[in-house]
Every structure is written in C-alpha cells, then in structure tokens.
Amino acid sequence: MDFSALQTPGKYILSVGDKRTKPFYIYEANWESALWKTVYFFYQERCGTEVEGIHLPCHLDCFAVHPDGRRVSVGGGWHDAGDLSQGLCNTAESVHAFLDMAAKVEKKDPELWDRLLEEARWGLQWMMRTRFGDGYRCVWTTIGLWTKNIIGDSDDLTGRAYNDPFENFCAAAAEAAGARVFRPLDPVFADYCLRCAAEDFQFALERMYLNHPKLSRPLPVEVQLYGQGLVAAMELYKVTSDTRYLENAVRMADVVLKCQQQEFPDWDVPIRGFFYETRKHERPLAYDHRAHEQAPVMGLALLCELASGHPKYPEWKKGLTLYAEYIKSIAGYCAPYGLLPSAIYKLDAPKVPDTLEDYNEQVRNGIRLSDKFYLRRFPVAFLFRGFFGVLLTKAKAAAVAARVLKDEELLRIVQRQLEWILGKNPFAQSFMYGEGYDFPPMYSEFANDMIGELPVGIQTFENHDIPFMPMMNSATYKEIWVHSSSRFLWTVADLYDPSNL
C-alpha cells in the first residue's frame, strides 16, 4: 500500500474491515529506535567488567598466548557470540561501524554521538591491548563458561595468538578511523590509535603473501583479503595523506577488480558485477555465516571519494557501477519482500569435498542461471545456518555504492533489507529483540535475552532454498553474534548520510 501522501508524523493504526494492525510510527528518523537498541545491546555484551543486570566482572583469567610464551588477558571488548567467545574481526568491524555512525549524527543528535564514541572507544581499547606489537594478537578465543577471574586455578582458558593479515587489516582500518575521529577529543588516544594502525597495516602487508600453517592461519579468499587491505590503506590515507598508502590501495584495487565479473557471461540468464573468490574466476564469492562482501566495495568507494583525480578513477567507478547493476539485477527474485539473494554458486565446487552431494542439491534448489551456475536466495550452509550476517554485508556494500553513485533506487533496495529483518518477512516477525513486534527468544548459553540483540538469522530447512525458522531455540540460527548487529548499524550509517535524507 502506498502511504507517500501521508506527511504528518505520529503513531498510527491501520484498520481494514474488522482487522487492525498493532500501532506503528511514521516519522523522519525511522531507524532511530532500532539504532539506540543496537548500541545498548553492545553495552550489555561488554566483557571484563560488570554489566548491571547481566553479569559481574568476567574473563580476566582468559588469555591469548604468543608462540614465544607471552600472554595477554582477553577480558574486555564484547562477547562476540552466545558462547561468550572473543574475536578481533567482529570487534574491529563493530568499532568501524560505531565510528562511521557517529560521524553521521554528531550535529543532529549529540547524545547518541557521545554513546557511539563511548562504545567505539571500549572496543578500540581491547583491540590495542590484546596485540603483542609484532603482528601477533588475540584473533579468536573460545570461552564457553563464566570463570572465577583467579589466575592459576583450574578454569583458566587460553587461545593461540595469530599473525593474521586479514585480521590486522581489519584492526588497522578501525584504528585509523579511531585516530581520525578522536583527534579533536583526545589527541593522546588518537596518536596511539594511529601508531597501532600503521604498525598493524605493515604487519599485514608483510604477512599476506605467506601461507605457512606453522606460522599463521590459512589466508582468506583473495578478494576478501585484498578488499580489506584496500579499506585499511584508504582509512590510513584519509587520516595521514601519506601517498604510500594510496599507492598500496591502487595495487590492491587492481586485484579486486580482476576478481570481478565485468562482462556478461555466456549463461541463459547472464549476470555481471559480482565477485569471484580469486582472479582465476573459479568460484563465485559466497558466505554461509559471517561475511565480508562489503570489504572490496568499501575499498573502491573510498578510492572514488578520496582520489577522484587519479588516472584509474574510471576503473574504480566502473567496478562500483557494475556491482550496483548486480544488486539491482538480483533484487527482484524474492518478491514481494525485496530480499537480496545470498550469492551465485557453481555446481561441483564445494569448499568441503565430502559435502558434494548435499552441496549440489542445495545449489540446484536455487534459481538456474546456466547449466553450472545458480542463484541461491539463502546460503548453501551446513553447520553454520542463518544468514543475517550474509544479507547485511551485501546491504552494506550496496549502501556504500549507492552513496558514491548517488543512486536512490539502490538505497531503496538497501532499506528493504533492514525492513525484512524488522518484520517485513514471511513470518511477520521482528528479529531484533525489543524492537517491533513478535520477536522470538534468542539463543545465548549464559545470559537472558538482551534488548537490541539480533541472531545469526533465518535459515532454510535441510537443502531447500526457502526461509525456515523453527520454534526451537538453538544455535546457530537463533544464536546471538555481534556481527549481525554491527552490520545492521553499519548499514544504517549510510541511510543517515545527510545527502540521503
């Protein structure tokens, strides 16, 4: 129904015959309520300190251990998942989202601006305290219990520290953004953020060409690694104006664009603008849980905004334009909801060899594009089912492209993804706890439901490609992970852009 003629802000009920909706608001700041609740959710997820009504100080006896035996406590930051785990990537991307959101509301809402910066600083402090200063840092620690905070007793937990280039690029991007935002507020803290950012970027550069199992974890797919490196380089260039970072970014963008399908393939339903995992174009980029599709698009967008006079600017803008074309071409496959499909998949190309039969069945249940390629509405998934992290990373990428290209149609597509999560879905159910109506209980092993939480997300039944959300409250689809919330916040940041209001 078209309500565009309604211009008076207020609280409304829609009545048709004997049917009445629950009350809903119409006003300009239509994401404000969900935004505040998301910020409050992160506060409730704080680790290492008391959160009134949730938990007492926690996990001060949990450690990341360097290969040389040094260790740092991982208490602090935010609990990343329902099992209380701690991770760098989720923390860094959440910090980045807080900082980007703060920049959009500084003049409109000083109270919200102050809370966003407070939470961003909390995350930054943890990131910089859990690094060893040589590339190694706390990347992930599985915790899974409330400990007694006594160092040396039987419940102490440890996890390996890693020198991981992708994680260090994530950290460098957030730290550089922190240096820029906090410079006028706390120059000492900003200086430390910038020093850490420069060091972490260099550690990542030195490590990204190595993949030795005894030295580090396996590298992520090429477009993700180079895309995040591109974001980090441009955030550092933005705060320092050092052309060495721009030069690194240009080289990384060359790789990112070579991973993109820029010509129409010889398919029955040709689609272009999406990314492959590598320059070899062997397998389209797809995720089943936490996703990072926003990284290459954000990197190209920052290049377009900060280096528009560069000779390669037309190539970067073309990459963004083609990605926007891709999003628009797939947006109509889930009418009437406007849900963005998950990804394009290739038959006989599973990441885990022993899942071939189930993998192919899931792929074929998608939308056929050719004999080998299919478009899935939901991710091909096995252990980690649930897709809000996948959906919202695609929404974030589309929002960034829309901002640079000033594309209102693309922004409307982005908005529909947020609406889908808050109730415009086949279940008529909001999946943000405390926002909207009929939100379900969520899965967290160690805490009650928290206002503003989002689960990993709606899954599918077995190998089908239609939404399925069983009543059972279990991981991972109903599990609380901050990556869903951080991407929600990060996407809303682009809708709050003054040029989009």
C-alpha positions in Angstrom: 0.0 0.0 0.0 1.2 3.5 -0.9 1.5 5.9 2.1 3.6 8.5 0.4 0.8 11.1 0.7 0.9 10.8 4.5 3.1 13.6 5.8 2.2 14.0 9.4 4.5 12.3 11.9 2.7 10.3 14.5 1.6 6.9 15.9 -0.9 5.1 13.6 -3.1 2.0 13.4 -4.2 0.7 10.0 -7.8 -0.7 10.0 -9.4 -2.7 7.2 -12.8 -4.1 8.0 -12.5 -5.9 11.3 -8.8 -6.2 11.0 -6.5 -3.8 12.9 -2.7 -3.6 12.9 -0.6 -3.0 16.0 0.5 0.6 16.5 3.3 1.8 14.3 5.2 5.1 14.0 5.7 7.3 10.9 8.4 9.9 11.3 11.7 11.0 9.7 14.1 9.2 12.0 12.6 5.8 11.3 15.7 3.8 12.3 16.4 5.8 15.5 14.7 3.3 17.8 16.5 0.3 16.4 19.8 2.2 16.4 19.6 3.1 20.1 18.7 -0.5 21.0 21.6 -1.8 19.0 24.0 0.5 20.9 22.5 -0.7 24.2 22.9 -4.3 23.1 26.7 -3.8 22.7 26.9 -2.3 26.1 25.2 -5.4 27.5 27.7 -7.6 25.7 30.7 -5.9 27.4 33.3 -8.3 28.7 35.8 -7.9 31.6 33.6 -5.5 33.6 30.3 -5.6 35.5 27.2 -5.1 33.4 24.3 -4.5 35.8 21.6 -7.0 35.5 23.6 -9.2 33.1 26.9 -10.3 34.7 29.7 -9.4 37.2 33.3 -8.7 36.0 34.3 -11.6 33.9 37.1 -13.5 32.0 40.1 -11.7 33.5 41.8 -15.2 33.6 41.4 -15.9 29.9 44.4 -15.4 27.8 45.8 -15.2 24.2 49.2 -16.9 24.1 52.0 -15.8 21.8 54.2 -18.6 20.3 57.1 -17.3 22.4 55.0 -17.8 25.6 53.9 -14.3 26.3 50.3 -13.8 27.1 47.6 -11.1 27.5 44.2 -11.2 29.1 41.4 -11.2 26.6 38.9 -9.8 29.2 37.3 -6.7 27.7 35.7 -5.7 24.4 32.4 -7.5 23.8 31.3 -11.1 23.9 31.0 -12.0 20.3 28.7 -15.0 20.4 26.3 -16.9 22.5 29.1 -18.9 23.9 30.9 -15.8 25.2 33.8 -16.1 22.6 36.1 -13.2 21.8 37.3 -12.2 18.4 39.2 -9.4 16.7 37.5 -9.2 13.4 34.0 -8.8 14.9 35.3 -6.2 17.3 37.2 -4.2 14.6 34.2 -4.1 12.2 31.9 -3.2 15.1 34.2 -0.3 16.1 34.4 0.8 12.5 30.6 0.8 12.4 30.3 2.9 15.6 32.7 5.5 14.2 31.0 5.8 10.9 27.6 6.1 12.5 28.9 8.7 15.0 30.1 10.9 12.0 26.5 10.9 10.7 24.8 12.0 13.9 27.3 14.4 15.5 25.3 17.5 14.7 21.9 16.0 14.7 22.0 14.0 18.0 24.9 14.9 20.4 23.6 12.4 23.0 23.7 9.5 20.5 27.1 10.7 19.1 28.5 10.6 22.6 27.3 7.0 23.3 28.6 5.8 19.9 32.0 7.1 20.6 32.0 5.7 24.1 31.3 2.2 22.8 33.8 2.6 19.9 36.5 3.5 22.4 35.7 0.5 24.5 36.3 -1.7 21.5 39.4 0.1 20.4 41.0 -0.2 23.9 40.5 -4.0 23.8 41.9 -4.3 20.2 45.1 -2.4 21.1 45.6 -4.0 24.5 45.4 -7.6 23.1 48.1 -7.0 20.4 51.7 -8.1 21.0 53.3 -5.4 18.9 54.8 -7.8 16.4 51.8 -8.8 14.3 50.5 -11.4 16.7 47.3 -10.6 18.6 44.2 -12.2 20.0 42.3 -13.3 16.9 39.8 -15.7 18.5 39.3 -17.2 21.9 36.5 -19.7 22.6 35.5 -19.2 26.2 32.2 -21.1 26.9 31.9 -20.5 30.6 31.9 -17.9 33.4 35.3 -18.2 35.1 36.3 -17.1 38.6 38.8 -14.5 37.5 41.6 -16.1 39.6 44.7 -16.6 37.6 46.3 -20.0 38.1 43.2 -22.1 39.1 41.6 -24.8 37.1 39.2 -22.7 35.0 41.8 -20.5 33.2 41.4 -20.5 29.5 43.9 -19.9 26.7 43.9 -19.5 23.0 46.6 -19.1 20.4 47.6 -15.7 19.2 48.0 -15.4 15.4 49.7 -13.1 13.0 46.8 -13.0 10.5 47.0 -10.4 7.7 43.2 -10.1 7.3 42.6 -9.6 11.0 45.4 -7.0 11.1 43.9 -5.2 8.1 40.6 -5.1 10.0 42.3 -3.7 13.0 44.3 -1.1 11.0 41.1 0.2 9.3 39.3 0.6 12.6 42.3 2.1 14.4 42.9 4.6 11.6 39.2 5.6 11.7 39.6 6.0 15.5 42.6 8.2 15.1 40.7 10.5 12.8 37.5 10.7 14.9 39.2 11.0 18.3 41.9 13.6 17.2 40.0 16.7 18.4 38.7 14.9 21.5 41.8 13.1 22.9 45.0 13.6 20.9 47.0 11.2 23.1 44.5 8.4 22.5 44.3 9.3 18.8 48.1 9.2 18.4 48.1 5.7 19.9 45.4 4.6 17.6 47.3 5.9 14.6 50.6 4.2 15.7 48.8 0.9 16.1 47.1 1.3 12.7 50.3 2.0 10.9 52.1 -0.9 12.5 49.2 -3.4 12.0 48.9 -2.4 8.4 52.6 -3.1 7.8 52.4 -6.4 9.7 49.6 -7.4 7.4 51.5 -6.4 4.2 54.5 -8.5 5.3 52.3 -11.5 6.1 49.7 -11.5 3.3 52.0 -13.3 0.8 52.8 -16.1 3.3 50.5 -19.1 4.0 52.6 -21.5 6.1 50.5 -23.4 8.6 53.2 -23.3 11.3 53.3 -19.5 11.1 49.8 -18.4 10.7 46.2 -19.5 9.8 45.3 -20.1 6.2 44.7 -16.9 4.3 41.1 -15.9 3.4 40.0 -15.7 -0.2 41.8 -13.3 -2.3 39.1 -10.7 -2.9 38.3 -10.5 0.8 42.0 -10.1 1.8 42.8 -7.5 -0.8 39.4 -5.8 -0.3 40.1 -5.3 3.4 43.6 -4.3 2.8 42.3 -1.7 0.4 39.9 -0.3 3.1 42.7 -0.2 5.6 45.1 1.6 3.2 42.4 4.2 2.4 41.5 4.8 6.0 45.2 5.4 6.7 45.5 7.7 3.7 42.4 9.6 4.9 44.0 10.4 8.2 47.6 10.9 7.2 47.5 12.0 3.5 50.6 9.8 3.1 50.7 8.8 -0.6 52.4 5.4 0.2 49.0 4.2 1.5 47.3 5.4 -1.7 49.9 3.6 -3.8 49.2 0.4 -1.8 45.5 0.9 -2.2 45.8 1.3 -6.0 47.7 -2.0 -6.3 45.1 -3.8 -4.1 42.3 -2.4 -6.2 43.8 -3.8 -9.3 43.5 -7.3 -7.7 39.9 -6.6 -6.5 38.8 -5.6 -10.0 40.4 -8.6 -11.6 38.2 -10.7 -9.2 35.0 -9.1 -10.5 32.9 -10.5 -13.4 32.9 -7.4 -15.6 31.5 -8.9 -18.8 28.2 -10.8 -19.3 28.9 -14.5 -19.1 27.5 -16.9 -21.6 24.7 -18.0 -19.4 20.9 -18.4 -20.1 20.4 -15.6 -17.5 23.6 -13.5 -17.7 24.5 -11.5 -14.6 27.7 -9.5 -14.1 29.2 -7.3 -11.4 29.6 -9.9 -8.8 32.9 -11.1 -7.4 34.8 -14.3 -7.6 37.0 -15.5 -4.8 40.2 -15.1 -6.8 41.5 -13.7 -10.1 41.1 -17.1 -11.6 37.3 -16.9 -11.5 36.9 -20.5 -10.3 34.2 -20.0 -7.7 31.9 -17.0 -7.1 32.3 -15.3 -3.7 29.8 -16.7 -1.3 29.5 -17.0 2.5 27.4 -19.2 4.8 27.8 -17.3 8.1 29.9 -14.2 8.9 30.5 -12.5 5.6 32.8 -9.7 4.3 31.4 -8.8 0.9 31.4 -5.2 1.9 35.2 -5.0 2.0 36.1 -4.8 -1.7 33.1 -2.4 -2.3 34.0 -0.1 0.6 37.6 0.0 -0.6 36.6 1.0 -4.2 34.2 3.6 -2.8 36.9 5.2 -0.6 39.2 5.4 -3.6 36.5 7.1 -5.6 35.8 9.6 -2.8 39.4 10.4 -1.9 41.3 10.0 -5.2 38.9 11.1 -7.8 41.7 12.8 -9.8 43.7 9.6 -10.2 44.1 8.1 -13.7 42.4 4.9 -12.6 39.4 6.6 -11.2 37.2 5.5 -14.1 38.1 1.8 -13.4 37.1 2.1 -9.8 33.8 3.8 -10.6 33.1 1.2 -13.2 33.6 -1.5 -10.6 31.1 0.2 -8.3 28.7 0.7 -11.1 28.8 -2.9 -12.1 28.3 -4.0 -8.5 25.2 -1.8 -8.3 24.0 -3.4 -11.5 24.4 -6.8 -10.0 22.4 -5.9 -6.9 19.6 -4.4 -9.0 19.5 -7.5 -11.2 19.1 -9.9 -8.3 16.8 -7.8 -6.1 13.6 -8.9 -7.8 13.9 -12.6 -7.3 12.3 -12.6 -3.8 9.2 -10.6 -4.4 7.2 -9.2 -2.7 9.7 -8.7 0.1 12.6 -7.4 -1.9 15.1 -9.7 -0.1 18.5 -9.8 -1.8 19.5 -13.3 -2.7 22.6 -14.7 -1.0 25.0 -15.4 -3.8 25.7 -17.2 -7.1 27.0 -20.7 -6.7 28.8 -23.1 -9.1 27.9 -26.8 -9.2 30.6 -29.3 -8.1 32.6 -26.6 -6.3 32.1 -27.1 -2.6 34.6 -25.7 -0.1 34.5 -29.0 1.9 35.0 -32.0 -0.5 32.9 -34.5 1.4 29.7 -32.4 1.1 29.5 -32.6 -2.7 26.1 -34.4 -2.9 24.3 -32.1 -0.4 26.1 -29.1 -1.8 24.9 -29.8 -5.4 21.4 -30.4 -4.2 21.3 -27.1 -2.3 22.7 -25.3 -5.4 20.1 -26.9 -7.7 17.3 -25.7 -5.4 18.3 -22.2 -6.3 17.4 -20.2 -9.4 19.1 -21.6 -12.5 21.3 -19.2 -14.5 23.1 -21.8 -16.6 24.0 -25.5 -16.6 26.7 -24.8 -14.0 25.6 -21.6 -12.1 22.6 -21.0 -9.8 21.5 -18.0 -7.7 20.6 -19.0 -4.2 18.2 -16.9 -2.1 19.8 -18.3 1.0 23.4 -19.5 1.6 24.5 -23.0 0.9 25.1 -24.0 4.5 25.8 -27.0 6.7 27.0 -26.4 10.3 26.5 -22.6 10.4 22.9 -21.9 9.3 21.4 -18.5 9.4 22.2 -15.6 7.1 21.7 -12.1 8.6 25.5 -11.6 8.5 25.5 -12.5 4.8 22.5 -10.4 4.0 23.6 -7.3 5.8 27.2 -7.4 4.5 25.6 -7.3 1.0 23.3 -4.5 2.1 26.2 -2.5 3.5 28.1 -3.0 0.2 25.1 -1.8 -1.7 24.6 1.2 0.6 28.2 2.3 0.1 27.9 2.0 -3.7 24.6 4.0 -3.5 26.3 6.7 -1.6 29.1 7.2 -4.1 26.9 6.8 -7.2 24.0 8.8 -5.6 21.7 6.0 -6.6 18.2 6.3 -5.0 17.0 3.0 -6.4 19.9 1.2 -4.8 19.2 2.9 -1.4 15.6 1.7 -1.5 16.8 -1.8 -2.0 19.1 -1.4 1.0 16.2 -0.2 3.1 14.2 -3.2 2.2 16.9 -5.5 3.7 16.6 -3.7 7.1 12.8 -3.9 6.9 13.0 -7.6 6.2 14.8 -8.1 9.5 12.5 -5.9 11.5 9.2 -7.5 10.3 8.7 -7.4 6.6 9.3 -11.1 6.2 7.2 -14.2 5.7 6.9 -14.7 9.5 5.7 -11.1 10.1 8.2 -11.1 12.9 10.8 -8.7 14.0 14.2 -10.4 14.8 15.6 -7.5 16.9 14.7 -8.3 20.5 12.6 -5.4 21.9 12.1 -3.7 18.5 8.8 -4.0 16.7 6.5 -7.0 17.4 6.5 -10.8 17.9 10.3 -11.0 18.2 11.4 -14.5 19.3 13.6 -15.6 22.2 17.2 -15.9 21.2 19.9 -18.4 21.9 22.6 -17.4 24.4 24.2 -20.0 26.7 25.0 -17.7 29.5 22.6 -14.7 29.5 19.0 -13.8 29.3 17.6 -12.1 26.2 19.0 -8.6 25.7 17.3 -5.5 24.2 18.7 -4.9 20.7 20.1 -8.3 20.1 20.0 -9.9 16.6 20.5 -13.6 15.9 22.6 -15.2 13.2 19.4 -15.3 11.2 16.7 -17.2 9.4 17.8 -20.4 7.9 16.4 -23.0 5.4 15.1 -26.5 6.0 17.7 -29.1 5.0 18.7 -28.5 1.4 15.8 -26.2 0.4 16.0 -22.6 -0.6 13.0 -21.1 1.2 13.0 -19.4 4.7 12.6 -21.6 7.7 12.7 -20.5 11.4 11.7 -23.3 13.7 10.4 -22.6 17.2 13.3 -24.5 18.8 15.7 -22.0 20.4 19.1 -23.3 19.3 22.4 -22.3 17.6 23.3 -21.1 15.2 20.3 -19.6 13.6 19.0 -18.1 16.8 22.4 -17.6 18.4 23.5 -14.1 19.4 26.5 -12.8 17.4 27.6 -9.2 17.3 28.4 -9.5 13.6 24.7 -9.3 12.7 24.3 -6.2 14.9 27.4 -4.5 13.7 26.4 -4.8 10.1 22.9 -3.6 10.9 24.5 -0.5 12.5 27.0 0.0 9.7 24.3 -0.2 7.0 22.0 2.3 8.9 25.0 4.7 8.9 24.7 5.1 5.1 21.0 5.7 5.4 21.7 8.5 7.9 24.0 10.3 5.4 22.8 13.9 5.2 22.9 13.7 1.4 20.4 10.8 1.6 17.9 12.5 3.9 
